[in-house]
Amino acid sequence: MLESAYTAPFLAHGTMEPMNMVASVKKDSCEVWGGSQWPEFPGPEIAKELGIDAKNIKINLTYIGGGLEEDCFTITYLKL
């Protein structure tokens, strides 16, 4: 019987991409650029926050980013 134990030191979870997004907000529309794992979730929340129709929210995904826990949820978008 062979037994082994593996350990690794605790390492801080640091982001490798900027934790930000860019938004263009107009009277009746909003366009957002950034990373997210689930971009379909924040549209209705952004619309409610801005008081506009959800169909006028456009989310543009970047090719990098969006793999962090906070990017999965609407809160990242509402910090705009």
N, CA, C and O atoms as a Maestro MAE file, in Angstrom:
{
 s_m_m2io_version
 :::
 2.0.0
}

f_m_ct {
 s_m_title
 :::
 protein
 m_atom[320] {
  # First column is atom index #
  i_m_mmod_type
  r_m_x_coord
  r_m_y_coord
  r_m_z_coord
  i_m_residue_number
  s_m_chain_name
  s_m_pdb_residue_name
  s_m_pdb_atom_name
  i_m_atomic_number
  :::
  1 25 0.848 -1.168 0.000 1 A "MET " " N  " 7
  2 3 0.000 0.000 0.000 1 A "MET " " CA " 6
  3 2 0.898 1.237 0.000 1 A "MET " " C  " 6
  4 15 1.864 1.321 0.758 1 A "MET " " O  " 8
  5 25 0.563 2.179 -0.853 2 A "LEU " " N  " 7
  6 3 1.304 3.428 -0.958 2 A "LEU " " CA " 6
  7 2 0.394 4.567 -0.505 2 A "LEU " " C  " 6
  8 15 -0.731 4.700 -0.985 2 A "LEU " " O  " 8
  9 25 0.882 5.377 0.410 3 A "GLU " " N  " 7
  10 3 0.134 6.545 0.882 3 A "GLU " " CA " 6
  11 2 0.969 7.782 0.663 3 A "GLU " " C  " 6
  12 15 2.190 7.756 0.822 3 A "GLU " " O  " 8
  13 25 0.305 8.879 0.294 4 A "SER " " N  " 7
  14 3 0.992 10.156 0.093 4 A "SER " " CA " 6
  15 2 0.123 11.283 0.625 4 A "SER " " C  " 6
  16 15 -1.101 11.170 0.691 4 A "SER " " O  " 8
  17 25 0.765 12.349 0.995 5 A "ALA " " N  " 7
  18 3 0.076 13.566 1.432 5 A "ALA " " CA " 6
  19 2 0.678 14.743 0.679 5 A "ALA " " C  " 6
  20 15 1.898 14.886 0.590 5 A "ALA " " O  " 8
  21 25 -0.187 15.569 0.147 6 A "TYR " " N  " 7
  22 3 0.269 16.732 -0.605 6 A "TYR " " CA " 6
  23 2 -0.217 17.997 0.091 6 A "TYR " " C  " 6
  24 15 -1.354 18.057 0.560 6 A "TYR " " O  " 8
  25 25 0.628 18.984 0.155 7 A "THR " " N  " 7
  26 3 0.253 20.265 0.750 7 A "THR " " CA " 6
  27 2 0.707 21.397 -0.154 7 A "THR " " C  " 6
  28 15 1.604 21.235 -0.982 7 A "THR " " O  " 8
  29 25 0.081 22.524 0.019 8 A "ALA " " N  " 7
  30 3 0.462 23.735 -0.708 8 A "ALA " " CA " 6
  31 2 0.240 24.903 0.233 8 A "ALA " " C  " 6
  32 15 -0.673 24.874 1.058 8 A "ALA " " O  " 8
  33 25 1.064 25.925 0.117 9 A "PRO " " N  " 7
  34 3 0.890 27.084 1.000 9 A "PRO " " CA " 6
  35 2 -0.371 27.867 0.619 9 A "PRO " " C  " 6
  36 15 -0.819 27.820 -0.526 9 A "PRO " " O  " 8
  37 25 -0.929 28.578 1.583 10 A "PHE " " N  " 7
  38 3 -2.084 29.432 1.320 10 A "PHE " " CA " 6
  39 2 -1.618 30.589 0.446 10 A "PHE " " C  " 6
  40 15 -0.622 31.241 0.760 10 A "PHE " " O  " 8
  41 25 -2.320 30.846 -0.631 11 A "LEU " " N  " 7
  42 3 -2.001 31.949 -1.529 11 A "LEU " " CA " 6
  43 2 -3.231 32.841 -1.662 11 A "LEU " " C  " 6
  44 15 -4.355 32.350 -1.762 11 A "LEU " " O  " 8
  45 25 -3.015 34.130 -1.661 12 A "ALA " " N  " 7
  46 3 -4.123 35.077 -1.805 12 A "ALA " " CA " 6
  47 2 -4.731 34.959 -3.193 12 A "ALA " " C  " 6
  48 15 -4.033 34.692 -4.171 12 A "ALA " " O  " 8
  49 25 -6.027 35.159 -3.265 13 A "HIS " " N  " 7
  50 3 -6.747 35.113 -4.531 13 A "HIS " " CA " 6
  51 2 -6.679 36.505 -5.152 13 A "HIS " " C  " 6
  52 15 -7.481 37.377 -4.817 13 A "HIS " " O  " 8
  53 25 -5.746 36.710 -6.034 14 A "GLY " " N  " 7
  54 3 -5.598 38.020 -6.676 14 A "GLY " " CA " 6
  55 2 -6.101 37.974 -8.107 14 A "GLY " " C  " 6
  56 15 -5.895 36.983 -8.807 14 A "GLY " " O  " 8
  57 25 -6.744 39.015 -8.536 15 A "THR " " N  " 7
  58 3 -7.272 39.053 -9.895 15 A "THR " " CA " 6
  59 2 -6.152 39.350 -10.886 15 A "THR " " C  " 6
  60 15 -5.206 40.075 -10.579 15 A "THR " " O  " 8
  61 25 -6.274 38.784 -12.061 16 A "MET " " N  " 7
  62 3 -5.303 39.034 -13.114 16 A "MET " " CA " 6
  63 2 -5.854 40.006 -14.152 16 A "MET " " C  " 6
  64 15 -5.127 40.442 -15.045 16 A "MET " " O  " 8
  65 25 -7.110 40.340 -14.039 17 A "GLU " " N  " 7
  66 3 -7.691 41.303 -14.957 17 A "GLU " " CA " 6
  67 2 -8.310 42.437 -14.139 17 A "GLU " " C  " 6
  68 15 -8.619 42.256 -12.961 17 A "GLU " " O  " 8
  69 25 -8.490 43.590 -14.751 18 A "PRO " " N  " 7
  70 3 -9.103 44.694 -14.010 18 A "PRO " " CA " 6
  71 2 -10.538 44.345 -13.617 18 A "PRO " " C  " 6
  72 15 -11.276 43.739 -14.393 18 A "PRO " " O  " 8
  73 25 -10.914 44.728 -12.427 19 A "MET " " N  " 7
  74 3 -12.286 44.501 -11.938 19 A "MET " " CA " 6
  75 2 -13.120 45.735 -12.272 19 A "MET " " C  " 6
  76 15 -13.497 46.501 -11.386 19 A "MET " " O  " 8
  77 25 -13.402 45.916 -13.557 20 A "ASN " " N  " 7
  78 3 -14.206 47.062 -13.955 20 A "ASN " " CA " 6
  79 2 -14.971 46.765 -15.230 20 A "ASN " " C  " 6
  80 15 -14.729 45.768 -15.910 20 A "ASN " " O  " 8
  81 25 -15.884 47.643 -15.531 21 A "MET " " N  " 7
  82 3 -16.674 47.574 -16.755 21 A "MET " " CA " 6
  83 2 -16.895 49.001 -17.230 21 A "MET " " C  " 6
  84 15 -16.692 49.958 -16.483 21 A "MET " " O  " 8
  85 25 -17.309 49.126 -18.468 22 A "VAL " " N  " 7
  86 3 -17.580 50.439 -19.045 22 A "VAL " " CA " 6
  87 2 -19.035 50.448 -19.492 22 A "VAL " " C  " 6
  88 15 -19.527 49.470 -20.055 22 A "VAL " " O  " 8
  89 25 -19.710 51.544 -19.241 23 A "ALA " " N  " 7
  90 3 -21.118 51.647 -19.637 23 A "ALA " " CA " 6
  91 2 -21.384 52.969 -20.340 23 A "ALA " " C  " 6
  92 15 -20.836 54.008 -19.970 23 A "ALA " " O  " 8
  93 25 -22.221 52.913 -21.343 24 A "SER " " N  " 7
  94 3 -22.722 54.110 -22.012 24 A "SER " " CA " 6
  95 2 -24.210 54.171 -21.703 24 A "SER " " C  " 6
  96 15 -24.998 53.377 -22.217 24 A "SER " " O  " 8
  97 25 -24.581 55.122 -20.860 25 A "VAL " " N  " 7
  98 3 -25.975 55.246 -20.430 25 A "VAL " " CA " 6
  99 2 -26.596 56.453 -21.123 25 A "VAL " " C  " 6
  100 15 -26.084 57.570 -21.046 25 A "VAL " " O  " 8
  101 25 -27.707 56.201 -21.796 26 A "LYS " " N  " 7
  102 3 -28.451 57.267 -22.468 26 A "LYS " " CA " 6
  103 2 -29.838 57.337 -21.862 26 A "LYS " " C  " 6
  104 15 -30.161 56.560 -20.964 26 A "LYS " " O  " 8
  105 25 -30.647 58.239 -22.333 27 A "LYS " " N  " 7
  106 3 -31.987 58.461 -21.765 27 A "LYS " " CA " 6
  107 2 -32.832 57.183 -21.729 27 A "LYS " " C  " 6
  108 15 -33.510 56.913 -20.737 27 A "LYS " " O  " 8
  109 25 -32.789 56.399 -22.813 28 A "ASP " " N  " 7
  110 3 -33.654 55.214 -22.876 28 A "ASP " " CA " 6
  111 2 -32.897 53.921 -23.187 28 A "ASP " " C  " 6
  112 15 -33.513 52.931 -23.581 28 A "ASP " " O  " 8
  113 25 -31.565 53.916 -23.016 29 A "SER " " N  " 7
  114 3 -30.796 52.701 -23.292 29 A "SER " " CA " 6
  115 2 -29.499 52.683 -22.492 29 A "SER " " C  " 6
  116 15 -29.063 53.699 -21.951 29 A "SER " " O  " 8
  117 25 -28.895 51.491 -22.433 30 A "CYS " " N  " 7
  118 3 -27.621 51.327 -21.743 30 A "CYS " " CA " 6
  119 2 -26.836 50.227 -22.450 30 A "CYS " " C  " 6
  120 15 -27.374 49.157 -22.739 30 A "CYS " " O  " 8
  121 25 -25.562 50.495 -22.726 31 A "GLU " " N  " 7
  122 3 -24.690 49.499 -23.336 31 A "GLU " " CA " 6
  123 2 -23.491 49.318 -22.410 31 A "GLU " " C  " 6
  124 15 -22.865 50.290 -21.987 31 A "GLU " " O  " 8
  125 25 -23.180 48.051 -22.098 32 A "VAL " " N  " 7
  126 3 -22.130 47.724 -21.130 32 A "VAL " " CA " 6
  127 2 -21.085 46.840 -21.798 32 A "VAL " " C  " 6
  128 15 -21.422 45.948 -22.576 32 A "VAL " " O  " 8
  129 25 -19.795 47.094 -21.487 33 A "TRP " " N  " 7
  130 3 -18.690 46.271 -21.955 33 A "TRP " " CA " 6
  131 2 -17.949 45.745 -20.743 33 A "TRP " " C  " 6
  132 15 -17.614 46.505 -19.835 33 A "TRP " " O  " 8
  133 25 -17.690 44.429 -20.727 34 A "GLY " " N  " 7
  134 3 -16.951 43.832 -19.621 34 A "GLY " " CA " 6
  135 2 -17.053 42.317 -19.643 34 A "GLY " " C  " 6
  136 15 -17.694 41.740 -20.522 34 A "GLY " " O  " 8
  137 25 -16.424 41.682 -18.676 35 A "GLY " " N  " 7
  138 3 -16.436 40.230 -18.578 35 A "GLY " " CA " 6
  139 2 -17.480 39.747 -17.588 35 A "GLY " " C  " 6
  140 15 -17.711 40.375 -16.555 35 A "GLY " " O  " 8
  141 25 -18.105 38.635 -17.908 36 A "SER " " N  " 7
  142 3 -19.099 38.044 -17.014 36 A "SER " " CA " 6
  143 2 -19.321 36.593 -17.418 36 A "SER " " C  " 6
  144 15 -19.230 36.251 -18.597 36 A "SER " " O  " 8
  145 25 -19.611 35.749 -16.447 37 A "GLN " " N  " 7
  146 3 -19.929 34.372 -16.765 37 A "GLN " " CA " 6
  147 2 -21.390 34.211 -17.180 37 A "GLN " " C  " 6
  148 15 -21.716 33.305 -17.948 37 A "GLN " " O  " 8
  149 25 -22.263 35.068 -16.689 38 A "TRP " " N  " 7
  150 3 -23.686 34.988 -17.012 38 A "TRP " " CA " 6
  151 2 -24.218 36.377 -17.359 38 A "TRP " " C  " 6
  152 15 -24.840 37.024 -16.516 38 A "TRP " " O  " 8
  153 25 -23.988 36.840 -18.571 39 A "PRO " " N  " 7
  154 3 -24.387 38.200 -18.940 39 A "PRO " " CA " 6
  155 2 -25.888 38.416 -19.072 39 A "PRO " " C  " 6
  156 15 -26.343 39.557 -19.146 39 A "PRO " " O  " 8
  157 25 -26.675 37.316 -19.103 40 A "GLU " " N  " 7
  158 3 -28.124 37.491 -19.250 40 A "GLU " " CA " 6
  159 2 -28.803 37.902 -17.946 40 A "GLU " " C  " 6
  160 15 -29.936 38.382 -17.975 40 A "GLU " " O  " 8
  161 25 -28.151 37.727 -16.827 41 A "PHE " " N  " 7
  162 3 -28.773 38.048 -15.538 41 A "PHE " " CA " 6
  163 2 -28.894 39.545 -15.226 41 A "PHE " " C  " 6
  164 15 -29.940 39.956 -14.724 41 A "PHE " " O  " 8
  165 25 -27.902 40.365 -15.489 42 A "PRO " " N  " 7
  166 3 -27.982 41.752 -15.015 42 A "PRO " " CA " 6
  167 2 -28.889 42.677 -15.805 42 A "PRO " " C  " 6
  168 15 -29.265 43.733 -15.295 42 A "PRO " " O  " 8
  169 25 -29.259 42.321 -17.042 43 A "GLY " " N  " 7
  170 3 -30.077 43.222 -17.858 43 A "GLY " " CA " 6
  171 2 -31.315 43.754 -17.161 43 A "GLY " " C  " 6
  172 15 -31.508 44.968 -17.110 43 A "GLY " " O  " 8
  173 25 -32.168 42.877 -16.617 44 A "PRO " " N  " 7
  174 3 -33.366 43.365 -15.929 44 A "PRO " " CA " 6
  175 2 -33.056 44.232 -14.702 44 A "PRO " " C  " 6
  176 15 -33.773 45.192 -14.422 44 A "PRO " " O  " 8
  177 25 -31.994 43.893 -13.978 45 A "GLU " " N  " 7
  178 3 -31.638 44.691 -12.799 45 A "GLU " " CA " 6
  179 2 -31.123 46.075 -13.195 45 A "GLU " " C  " 6
  180 15 -31.463 47.075 -12.563 45 A "GLU " " O  " 8
  181 25 -30.302 46.124 -14.243 46 A "ILE " " N  " 7
  182 3 -29.817 47.419 -14.737 46 A "ILE " " CA " 6
  183 2 -30.993 48.258 -15.211 46 A "ILE " " C  " 6
  184 15 -31.073 49.450 -14.912 46 A "ILE " " O  " 8
  185 25 -31.909 47.634 -15.954 47 A "ALA " " N  " 7
  186 3 -33.086 48.342 -16.457 47 A "ALA " " CA " 6
  187 2 -33.912 48.911 -15.312 47 A "ALA " " C  " 6
  188 15 -34.355 50.058 -15.364 47 A "ALA " " O  " 8
  189 25 -34.115 48.098 -14.277 48 A "LYS " " N  " 7
  190 3 -34.892 48.561 -13.120 48 A "LYS " " CA " 6
  191 2 -34.190 49.730 -12.424 48 A "LYS " " C  " 6
  192 15 -34.825 50.716 -12.048 48 A "LYS " " O  " 8
  193 25 -32.888 49.607 -12.261 49 A "GLU " " N  " 7
  194 3 -32.116 50.661 -11.588 49 A "GLU " " CA " 6
  195 2 -32.143 51.978 -12.375 49 A "GLU " " C  " 6
  196 15 -32.203 53.060 -11.790 49 A "GLU " " O  " 8
  197 25 -32.099 51.870 -13.708 50 A "LEU " " N  " 7
  198 3 -32.080 53.066 -14.553 50 A "LEU " " CA " 6
  199 2 -33.478 53.537 -14.955 50 A "LEU " " C  " 6
  200 15 -33.642 54.644 -15.467 50 A "LEU " " O  " 8
  201 25 -34.490 52.685 -14.718 51 A "GLY " " N  " 7
  202 3 -35.857 53.062 -15.082 51 A "GLY " " CA " 6
  203 2 -36.103 53.011 -16.577 51 A "GLY " " C  " 6
  204 15 -36.858 53.826 -17.107 51 A "GLY " " O  " 8
  205 25 -35.469 52.056 -17.275 52 A "ILE " " N  " 7
  206 3 -35.673 51.913 -18.715 52 A "ILE " " CA " 6
  207 2 -36.093 50.475 -19.032 52 A "ILE " " C  " 6
  208 15 -36.013 49.599 -18.171 52 A "ILE " " O  " 8
  209 25 -36.535 50.237 -20.259 53 A "ASP " " N  " 7
  210 3 -36.981 48.912 -20.686 53 A "ASP " " CA " 6
  211 2 -35.788 47.956 -20.793 53 A "ASP " " C  " 6
  212 15 -34.745 48.333 -21.328 53 A "ASP " " O  " 8
  213 25 -35.927 46.746 -20.299 54 A "ALA " " N  " 7
  214 3 -34.843 45.752 -20.303 54 A "ALA " " CA " 6
  215 2 -34.386 45.400 -21.713 54 A "ALA " " C  " 6
  216 15 -33.233 45.013 -21.904 54 A "ALA " " O  " 8
  217 25 -35.267 45.525 -22.706 55 A "LYS " " N  " 7
  218 3 -34.862 45.204 -24.085 55 A "LYS " " CA " 6
  219 2 -33.869 46.238 -24.636 55 A "LYS " " C  " 6
  220 15 -33.245 46.006 -25.671 55 A "LYS " " O  " 8
  221 25 -33.723 47.364 -23.954 56 A "ASN " " N  " 7
  222 3 -32.789 48.402 -24.373 56 A "ASN " " CA " 6
  223 2 -31.445 48.317 -23.656 56 A "ASN " " C  " 6
  224 15 -30.655 49.261 -23.696 56 A "ASN " " O  " 8
  225 25 -31.188 47.187 -23.002 57 A "ILE " " N  " 7
  226 3 -29.897 46.953 -22.341 57 A "ILE " " CA " 6
  227 2 -29.090 46.018 -23.227 57 A "ILE " " C  " 6
  228 15 -29.566 44.942 -23.589 57 A "ILE " " O  " 8
  229 25 -27.883 46.415 -23.577 58 A "LYS " " N  " 7
  230 3 -27.008 45.573 -24.398 58 A "LYS " " CA " 6
  231 2 -25.734 45.283 -23.612 58 A "LYS " " C  " 6
  232 15 -25.057 46.201 -23.149 58 A "LYS " " O  " 8
  233 25 -25.411 43.992 -23.465 59 A "ILE " " N  " 7
  234 3 -24.208 43.566 -22.757 59 A "ILE " " CA " 6
  235 2 -23.201 43.058 -23.784 59 A "ILE " " C  " 6
  236 15 -23.490 42.108 -24.512 59 A "ILE " " O  " 8
  237 25 -22.016 43.680 -23.852 60 A "ASN " " N  " 7
  238 3 -20.939 43.257 -24.739 60 A "ASN " " CA " 6
  239 2 -19.873 42.563 -23.901 60 A "ASN " " C  " 6
  240 15 -19.306 43.165 -22.989 60 A "ASN " " O  " 8
  241 25 -19.600 41.300 -24.210 61 A "LEU " " N  " 7
  242 3 -18.603 40.551 -23.447 61 A "LEU " " CA " 6
  243 2 -17.206 40.759 -24.012 61 A "LEU " " C  " 6
  244 15 -17.010 40.766 -25.227 61 A "LEU " " O  " 8
  245 25 -16.248 40.926 -23.125 62 A "THR " " N  " 7
  246 3 -14.853 40.987 -23.532 62 A "THR " " CA " 6
  247 2 -14.316 39.562 -23.612 62 A "THR " " C  " 6
  248 15 -14.924 38.643 -23.064 62 A "THR " " O  " 8
  249 25 -13.202 39.372 -24.277 63 A "TYR " " N  " 7
  250 3 -12.632 38.034 -24.432 63 A "TYR " " CA " 6
  251 2 -11.875 37.564 -23.197 63 A "TYR " " C  " 6
  252 15 -11.541 36.384 -23.088 63 A "TYR " " O  " 8
  253 25 -11.602 38.473 -22.268 64 A "ILE " " N  " 7
  254 3 -10.910 38.090 -21.042 64 A "ILE " " CA " 6
  255 2 -11.753 38.509 -19.849 64 A "ILE " " C  " 6
  256 15 -12.654 39.339 -19.968 64 A "ILE " " O  " 8
  257 25 -11.450 37.932 -18.716 65 A "GLY " " N  " 7
  258 3 -12.135 38.315 -17.486 65 A "GLY " " CA " 6
  259 2 -13.443 37.579 -17.302 65 A "GLY " " C  " 6
  260 15 -13.878 36.802 -18.152 65 A "GLY " " O  " 8
  261 25 -14.051 37.849 -16.169 66 A "GLY " " N  " 7
  262 3 -15.348 37.264 -15.879 66 A "GLY " " CA " 6
  263 2 -15.291 35.929 -15.174 66 A "GLY " " C  " 6
  264 15 -16.329 35.294 -14.987 66 A "GLY " " O  " 8
  265 25 -14.108 35.481 -14.774 67 A "GLY " " N  " 7
  266 3 -14.007 34.197 -14.103 67 A "GLY " " CA " 6
  267 2 -13.971 34.297 -12.597 67 A "GLY " " C  " 6
  268 15 -13.692 33.308 -11.919 67 A "GLY " " O  " 8
  269 25 -14.243 35.447 -12.069 68 A "LEU " " N  " 7
  270 3 -14.203 35.647 -10.621 68 A "LEU " " CA " 6
  271 2 -15.612 35.618 -10.061 68 A "LEU " " C  " 6
  272 15 -16.575 35.936 -10.759 68 A "LEU " " O  " 8
  273 25 -15.725 35.241 -8.821 69 A "GLU " " N  " 7
  274 3 -17.041 35.079 -8.207 69 A "GLU " " CA " 6
  275 2 -17.910 36.318 -8.348 69 A "GLU " " C  " 6
  276 15 -19.093 36.207 -8.671 69 A "GLU " " O  " 8
  277 25 -17.356 37.471 -8.117 70 A "GLU " " N  " 7
  278 3 -18.162 38.690 -8.142 70 A "GLU " " CA " 6
  279 2 -18.694 38.987 -9.536 70 A "GLU " " C  " 6
  280 15 -19.770 39.568 -9.670 70 A "GLU " " O  " 8
  281 25 -17.956 38.598 -10.581 71 A "ASP " " N  " 7
  282 3 -18.403 38.849 -11.936 71 A "ASP " " CA " 6
  283 2 -19.615 38.017 -12.329 71 A "ASP " " C  " 6
  284 15 -20.252 38.291 -13.346 71 A "ASP " " O  " 8
  285 25 -19.934 37.016 -11.543 72 A "CYS " " N  " 7
  286 3 -21.061 36.140 -11.869 72 A "CYS " " CA " 6
  287 2 -22.393 36.793 -11.573 72 A "CYS " " C  " 6
  288 15 -23.420 36.336 -12.073 72 A "CYS " " O  " 8
  289 25 -22.408 37.826 -10.793 73 A "PHE " " N  " 7
  290 3 -23.658 38.364 -10.291 73 A "PHE " " CA " 6
  291 2 -23.865 39.809 -10.723 73 A "PHE " " C  " 6
  292 15 -22.938 40.479 -11.179 73 A "PHE " " O  " 8
  293 25 -25.060 40.256 -10.573 74 A "THR " " N  " 7
  294 3 -25.468 41.589 -11.005 74 A "THR " " CA " 6
  295 2 -24.722 42.712 -10.293 74 A "THR " " C  " 6
  296 15 -24.572 43.798 -10.853 74 A "THR " " O  " 8
  297 25 -24.259 42.475 -9.091 75 A "ILE " " N  " 7
  298 3 -23.634 43.542 -8.300 75 A "ILE " " CA " 6
  299 2 -22.497 44.225 -9.059 75 A "ILE " " C  " 6
  300 15 -22.317 45.435 -8.927 75 A "ILE " " O  " 8
  301 25 -21.735 43.484 -9.841 76 A "THR " " N  " 7
  302 3 -20.641 44.069 -10.612 76 A "THR " " CA " 6
  303 2 -21.170 45.109 -11.577 76 A "THR " " C  " 6
  304 15 -20.581 46.181 -11.724 76 A "THR " " O  " 8
  305 25 -22.264 44.806 -12.230 77 A "TYR " " N  " 7
  306 3 -22.835 45.747 -13.193 77 A "TYR " " CA " 6
  307 2 -23.420 46.968 -12.503 77 A "TYR " " C  " 6
  308 15 -23.321 48.081 -13.021 77 A "TYR " " O  " 8
  309 25 -24.018 46.775 -11.362 78 A "LEU " " N  " 7
  310 3 -24.670 47.905 -10.686 78 A "LEU " " CA " 6
  311 2 -23.674 48.847 -10.018 78 A "LEU " " C  " 6
  312 15 -24.058 49.930 -9.576 78 A "LEU " " O  " 8
  313 25 -22.412 48.459 -9.936 79 A "LYS " " N  " 7
  314 3 -21.395 49.362 -9.410 79 A "LYS " " CA " 6
  315 2 -21.026 50.429 -10.415 79 A "LYS " " C  " 6
  316 15 -20.338 51.396 -10.088 79 A "LYS " " O  " 8
  317 25 -21.496 50.245 -11.667 80 A "LEU " " N  " 7
  318 3 -21.214 51.233 -12.710 80 A "LEU " " CA " 6
  319 2 -21.738 52.550 -12.249 80 A "LEU " " C  " 6
  320 15 -21.617 53.546 -12.963 80 A "LEU " " O  " 8
  :::
 }
 m_bond[319] {
  # First column is bond index #
  i_m_from
  i_m_to
  i_m_order
  :::
  1 1 2 1
  2 2 3 1
  3 3 4 2
  4 3 5 1
  5 5 6 1
  6 6 7 1
  7 7 8 2
  8 7 9 1
  9 9 10 1
  10 10 11 1
  11 11 12 2
  12 11 13 1
  13 13 14 1
  14 14 15 1
  15 15 16 2
  16 15 17 1
  17 17 18 1
  18 18 19 1
  19 19 20 2
  20 19 21 1
  21 21 22 1
  22 22 23 1
  23 23 24 2
  24 23 25 1
  25 25 26 1
  26 26 27 1
  27 27 28 2
  28 27 29 1
  29 29 30 1
  30 30 31 1
  31 31 32 2
  32 31 33 1
  33 33 34 1
  34 34 35 1
  35 35 36 2
  36 35 37 1
  37 37 38 1
  38 38 39 1
  39 39 40 2
  40 39 41 1
  41 41 42 1
  42 42 43 1
  43 43 44 2
  44 43 45 1
  45 45 46 1
  46 46 47 1
  47 47 48 2
  48 47 49 1
  49 49 50 1
  50 50 51 1
  51 51 52 2
  52 51 53 1
  53 53 54 1
  54 54 55 1
  55 55 56 2
  56 55 57 1
  57 57 58 1
  58 58 59 1
  59 59 60 2
  60 59 61 1
  61 61 62 1
  62 62 63 1
  63 63 64 2
  64 63 65 1
  65 65 66 1
  66 66 67 1
  67 67 68 2
  68 67 69 1
  69 69 70 1
  70 70 71 1
  71 71 72 2
  72 71 73 1
  73 73 74 1
  74 74 75 1
  75 75 76 2
  76 75 77 1
  77 77 78 1
  78 78 79 1
  79 79 80 2
  80 79 81 1
  81 81 82 1
  82 82 83 1
  83 83 84 2
  84 83 85 1
  85 85 86 1
  86 86 87 1
  87 87 88 2
  88 87 89 1
  89 89 90 1
  90 90 91 1
  91 91 92 2
  92 91 93 1
  93 93 94 1
  94 94 95 1
  95 95 96 2
  96 95 97 1
  97 97 98 1
  98 98 99 1
  99 99 100 2
  100 99 101 1
  101 101 102 1
  102 102 103 1
  103 103 104 2
  104 103 105 1
  105 105 106 1
  106 106 107 1
  107 107 108 2
  108 107 109 1
  109 109 110 1
  110 110 111 1
  111 111 112 2
  112 111 113 1
  113 113 114 1
  114 114 115 1
  115 115 116 2
  116 115 117 1
  117 117 118 1
  118 118 119 1
  119 119 120 2
  120 119 121 1
  121 121 122 1
  122 122 123 1
  123 123 124 2
  124 123 125 1
  125 125 126 1
  126 126 127 1
  127 127 128 2
  128 127 129 1
  129 129 130 1
  130 130 131 1
  131 131 132 2
  132 131 133 1
  133 133 134 1
  134 134 135 1
  135 135 136 2
  136 135 137 1
  137 137 138 1
  138 138 139 1
  139 139 140 2
  140 139 141 1
  141 141 142 1
  142 142 143 1
  143 143 144 2
  144 143 145 1
  145 145 146 1
  146 146 147 1
  147 147 148 2
  148 147 149 1
  149 149 150 1
  150 150 151 1
  151 151 152 2
  152 151 153 1
  153 153 154 1
  154 154 155 1
  155 155 156 2
  156 155 157 1
  157 157 158 1
  158 158 159 1
  159 159 160 2
  160 159 161 1
  161 161 162 1
  162 162 163 1
  163 163 164 2
  164 163 165 1
  165 165 166 1
  166 166 167 1
  167 167 168 2
  168 167 169 1
  169 169 170 1
  170 170 171 1
  171 171 172 2
  172 171 173 1
  173 173 174 1
  174 174 175 1
  175 175 176 2
  176 175 177 1
  177 177 178 1
  178 178 179 1
  179 179 180 2
  180 179 181 1
  181 181 182 1
  182 182 183 1
  183 183 184 2
  184 183 185 1
  185 185 186 1
  186 186 187 1
  187 187 188 2
  188 187 189 1
  189 189 190 1
  190 190 191 1
  191 191 192 2
  192 191 193 1
  193 193 194 1
  194 194 195 1
  195 195 196 2
  196 195 197 1
  197 197 198 1
  198 198 199 1
  199 199 200 2
  200 199 201 1
  201 201 202 1
  202 202 203 1
  203 203 204 2
  204 203 205 1
  205 205 206 1
  206 206 207 1
  207 207 208 2
  208 207 209 1
  209 209 210 1
  210 210 211 1
  211 211 212 2
  212 211 213 1
  213 213 214 1
  214 214 215 1
  215 215 216 2
  216 215 217 1
  217 217 218 1
  218 218 219 1
  219 219 220 2
  220 219 221 1
  221 221 222 1
  222 222 223 1
  223 223 224 2
  224 223 225 1
  225 225 226 1
  226 226 227 1
  227 227 228 2
  228 227 229 1
  229 229 230 1
  230 230 231 1
  231 231 232 2
  232 231 233 1
  233 233 234 1
  234 234 235 1
  235 235 236 2
  236 235 237 1
  237 237 238 1
  238 238 239 1
  239 239 240 2
  240 239 241 1
  241 241 242 1
  242 242 243 1
  243 243 244 2
  244 243 245 1
  245 245 246 1
  246 246 247 1
  247 247 248 2
  248 247 249 1
  249 249 250 1
  250 250 251 1
  251 251 252 2
  252 251 253 1
  253 253 254 1
  254 254 255 1
  255 255 256 2
  256 255 257 1
  257 257 258 1
  258 258 259 1
  259 259 260 2
  260 259 261 1
  261 261 262 1
  262 262 263 1
  263 263 264 2
  264 263 265 1
  265 265 266 1
  266 266 267 1
  267 267 268 2
  268 267 269 1
  269 269 270 1
  270 270 271 1
  271 271 272 2
  272 271 273 1
  273 273 274 1
  274 274 275 1
  275 275 276 2
  276 275 277 1
  277 277 278 1
  278 278 279 1
  279 279 280 2
  280 279 281 1
  281 281 282 1
  282 282 283 1
  283 283 284 2
  284 283 285 1
  285 285 286 1
  286 286 287 1
  287 287 288 2
  288 287 289 1
  289 289 290 1
  290 290 291 1
  291 291 292 2
  292 291 293 1
  293 293 294 1
  294 294 295 1
  295 295 296 2
  296 295 297 1
  297 297 298 1
  298 298 299 1
  299 299 300 2
  300 299 301 1
  301 301 302 1
  302 302 303 1
  303 303 304 2
  304 303 305 1
  305 305 306 1
  306 306 307 1
  307 307 308 2
  308 307 309 1
  309 309 310 1
  310 310 311 1
  311 311 312 2
  312 311 313 1
  313 313 314 1
  314 314 315 1
  315 315 316 2
  316 315 317 1
  317 317 318 1
  318 318 319 1
  319 319 320 2
  :::
 }
}
